Amino acid sequence: MDFNPDELPYVNPNEERRVALVTGGNSGIGWFTVLHLYLHGYVVYIGGRSFTRVSKCIKEIEEEANKRRSAVIEEDLNQRFLGELRFVEIDLLSLKSVEEAAIVMNATEPRIDLLILNAGVMALPYGLTKDNFEIQFQTNYISHFLLTQRILPLIQGRIIFVSSVGHHFEVTPFDRSWTFNYKPNIIFTWFRYAMAKTSGIQYMKLLSLKHPEIHSYSVHPGFVMNTNLFSYWTRLPIFGVFFWLFFQVFGYFFGCSNEEGSYATLKCALSPETLLEENGSYFKFGGKISQPSRVASNINYAASNWVWTVRELRNRGFEDLS
């Protein structure tokens, strides 16, 4: 891979304060996304459910950052500055928690330069959240929509939604009320996942049109096979062993590491605007421009999805989102 995040511009926090909010930044791809933003001088808020887990994550990232800096020559160190790492509580399975996190951010920061919608779940059994949305749909899309709309006035930079090549499973536009609560789960769970990831891509496209001053992008990080996303499948009795073996073999031939998976996000987040494609674009592994599915690209489907989302959130008491 020819991408090197060390070549991206650095921020001097003594001269300019840059702020990022990363959901799910305490593990997997998000962990390395936070690491590199921290190494590039950003104040990074790590959105997570557990103060204990995120605090542990912060300590690990600080240790890794210092380790990497010890291998950098002094001349380069004089141009590279560490940022800050902070915790913000957010549980994407609870819209109330998302609302509270937005209140905290609005009260704490005058501006946000980067919003990275990274957290996600994949291929889970059918289930509903307390807000009566399907688990994957709320975690991957609905909660991110609510969070973004609530802090949109703060954002003066870029928004990046971490999607997936799995969005292509939405081969025809799905009614957003469909839950695909059918068996076998091993098949229909991918339709639920695809609908959530397609919705996120559509959301970024519409944001780029409604708010062209903000650069909104979607990324496919690549086949990252060693994240927590596959924990449900690998822990199944008996069959979990076979899934584990499959993921290991597939990952060996086609997969990438968690750090490599963060590169598409980092390119969209830190590259000078002149090096990026048009606002609303979709990037694949390594930060290379790509084309999402026909359904994800269709602006009329995107508009319908936006209207449906705002209506459903309004029905649950969340106003002023349009």
Summary of the structure (lengths in Angstrom):
residues: 322
radius of gyration: 19.0
end to end distance: 40.5
largest distance: 59.9
contacts: 1068
relative contact order: 0.14
helix: 51%
strand: 14%
